[in-house]
Amino acid sequence: MTGDAEGDAADDVPDDAATPGDAAAPGGYDAELRRYDPVLHRAAAVRPGDRVLDLGCGAGRTTRDAARAAVRGRALGVDVSGPAIERARALARTEGLAQVTFEQGDAQVHPLPEDGFDLAISRFGTMFFGDPVAAFAHVRRALAPGGRLAMLVWQAAERNAWDGALRAALGASDRTGGTDATGGTGGPDPFSLGEPDVVRDVLGAAGFADVTLTDVREPLCFGPDVTAALTWVRGFTCTEAALAGLAPDAAERALDRVRSVLAAHLRDDGVWFDGRAWLVTARRAP
């Protein structure tokens, strides 16, 4: 799930063009996580005839990448955000990808054909499932016998320093859940699948076998400069909620602290924070 994207799709809007202040602007989301895309691509190992399901696809970059590899197959991206799905469709048309489709819906319950896919993928789209066992069981039923799952999820919050840094700067270090740097809803915990035992238990109960977790350490880019990064972070739903609970002068002080944190992470090529994720792979159990 990418969160509450706003904005209209347009054929002439590049995939890496973010909408300032939009917590789930598809381009900004893709730009932030661009170092993670090759990791998921290698793990997915999409074959020419594969039928691929992308869970929480956002603007569909990972879906379209899968479709390019599945030249004799097809790829379906599902996301709750209508604007993100419209943008994904527009980009697919621009790129001439006939073997990819997008549907708006919650992947936890969205109607999916039984045994209809060979591979399910997700780039940080599965941590927000309300009932993860039921949701992954739903995905498992959509996979053909021997079907594979490959997904990225955040490791525990304490292993992702950007979360603590932003929460402390916002004066919200005592809040439950996390600061969802991927533009999530700010409600469910983006670190809900951060513990390996939890992942194994959930997937095992949902009907998956051969569950493996691989440590992935790649940085996240919040923007090309401090001004852009601050605009991006201010658009997070959780940031808006934290600021809304403060008096105007306190909110300004909080933003000044956030700006200082971002400035401390400025490099020549942007504002970067270390990130830690799990690459999770599994197979549909017999």
N, C-alpha and C positions, 0 to 999 in steps of 0.2 A: 504494500500500500504506500503510495507516495504522499498522500495527504491532500490538502484542500487547494489544489491548483486553480488558478484563475487566469482568464485570458483566452483569446481566440486563436485557433489554428490558422496558419497562413502558409501557402505554398512557398512564398519567397522568404520565409523566416528561417535562418539557419538553425541547425540543431543545437548549436552551442550559444545561442543568443538568449540570455536570461532576461526575464521581466523584473526590473528592480522592485524590491520589496515583496515579491511573491514567494512565499515560503516553499512552494513546490514548483516553481517555474521549471519546466522540463529541461530547458537548456542548462540552467544553473545547476540543477541536480546532476545532470550528466557531466558537466565540467568539474563539479566537486569530486565525483567518484571515478574520474577517468583512469586513475591508476589501478582500479580494481577490475575494470573491464577485461583486460587480457587474462587475468587470473580465472575469471569465470568462463571465458571463452575456451581456454585450454582444458579446463576441467569438464566442460560440457561435451567437448569433442563431437560436435554435431556431424552426423554422417549424411551423405547426399540424399538418402531416402527417408530421413527421420521426420516424424511428426512431433513438433516441439510446442510445449505450453509454457508461456512466460507469466509467472505469478507476480502481480504488482508491477506491471511493465512500464508505467509512467508514459513518457513520450515515445517509448518503443525502441530505443537504441539497441538494447540487448535482443529484442525480438527481431529487429531487422538484421542484426548481425547473424542471428541463428538462421533466418530465412535465406540469407546469401549462401550459407553453407549447405542448407537443405535444398539443393537445387531441384531434386526430384520429389521432395516432400513438401511440407508446409509448416508455418509457424502461426500460432495464435497468441496474442497478448491480451491479458485481462487486467483492468485497473478500475478502481472506484471513481476516479476523476474523469468526468465528461470532457472538460477542456483538454486534459492530457491525451485522452483517446482521440479526440478530433485532431490534435496536433500530430499524433502518431500516424493517423491515416493520411494526413496531408504530406508528411515526409515520405511515407511509403509510396505514395503516388508520384512524388517528385523523383524518387529514386527508381521508379519503374519496377517495384517488387510485387509481382502478381501473386506470389505464393505466401503472402503474409496477410493476416486479418487481425482486427482489433475489436474487442467487445468491452463495453462498460459494464462492470459488475464487481461484486465482492467475491474474490476467488475462494473464500471459505464455503460459499453456498452456490456460486454461479453454476448454472446447468452446464455440465460437461459430458461428452459422450463416453460411455463406459469402454475401457480398453482402447480409447481413441488416440493415445499419444505414446510415443516411444521415450520421450524425455521431458521432464519438467525442470525449468530453471527459475531462479529468482536472484535478483541483486538487491538485497536488503528490503525485500517485500513481504517477508513471512513472520517478522517478529511481533506484528500487531494482531495476530489472530486471537480472537476472544476465547475460543476453545481450540487450542492448537491440535489436540489429538483428533477431534472431529474434523477439523479443517484438513489436516494431512491425510486422514482416512479418505476424505472426499477426493483429494488429489490422487491418492493411491488407486482408487477405483477407476480414475480416468486414465491410468497408465496400463499399457498392454503388459502381458506376462514378461517379466524380465526388464520392465521399464525402469529408467534411471531418474534419479533426482540429483541436481547439482545446484547449490544455493550458497549465498554469502549472507552471514548474519554477524552483528556486532558481538565482540567478546564483552565480558563484564565491564561495567562502567568504570571501575577503578583501573582498568587497563586501557582506557581511552581518555587521555588527559584533557582533551578538548572539552569533554563534558564537565568535568570538575572546574576547569578554568572559566568556562562561560557561566556556569551556575554560581560560582563564587562572585564573579564580577557583577552579576545581576542581583546579588544579595539574596539568592534563592537556594543556598546550599542545603537548606533543611527540607526542600521539597522532595516528595517521593517521585519515583520514575526518573527520567533523564531528560537532558536537553537534546532534542532530536535533531542532530545536525544534518539529517537527510530530509528535513522538511516534513516530518510526520505530523500527526494530529496533536501531539503534546499530551495526549491522554494515556493510551497504552504505553508500556515500557519498551523503548527501543532495544533494551538489553535483556529482554525476556528469554532469549535463547543463548545467553552468554555463557552458561555453564555447560560443559560437555555432557555431564550426567543427565542434565535436563533434556538436552537434545536427543541423546540416545534413548531415554525413557519415552519421550514423546513419539519419536519416529517408530520405535519398536511397538508401542501400543497402537499406532496407526497402521501397522502392517508393512513396515519397511525392514529390510535386513541389510547386512554388510555396511553398517553406518560407520563412516570415517570422518574425522575432523582434522583439518590441516591448519596450522597457525599461519595467518597472513598478516604481515605488517607493511602497510602502505600508507602514505600520507594523504590527507584530504586538502583540497584547495578551496578556500572560502571566497576567493576573488583575486583579481590581478593586482589590487592595491588595497590599502586600508579603507578608503572611502567605499569602494565597491563591496568589500567584505563586511563592513558595518551595515550597509544596506541589505545585504543577503541575510546576515544574522538577525537583523531587526524584523525580517519577514517571517522568521520561524514562529509558528503559532505559540510555542511555549514562551518565546521572548516577549511576544505581545501580551501574553497573559501575565507574565512577571511584571512588566512595566505598568500594566493596567492596575495592578494592585499597589502602586506606589504613588505618592504625591508628586506633582510635577517637578519640584526641585530634586527630589530623591531619584526620580526617573532619569533626569539629566545627569546626575552624578553616576548612576548605574551605567548609563551609556558611555560616559567618559571612561569608566573602568573597563568596559568592553573594548572601547577604542584602544586603550593602552595595551590590553591583552593581545589584540589583533596586531598592533604595531610591533609588539615583541616577537611576533611570528612572521614578520614580513621578510621575504627573501627577494632576490632579483626577479624571480618569475612569479611572485604572488604571495599570498598569505596562506601558509601551510601549517597543518597540525598533524602530528603522528596519529595514526589510527591502527587499531588491532581488530581483526575479524577472524571468524572461522569460515573456512571453505568446507561445507558439509556435502558429502556424497553418500548416496544410498541406492538400494534397488528395491523394487516391489518384491515382497516376500512371496514365495510360491503359495 
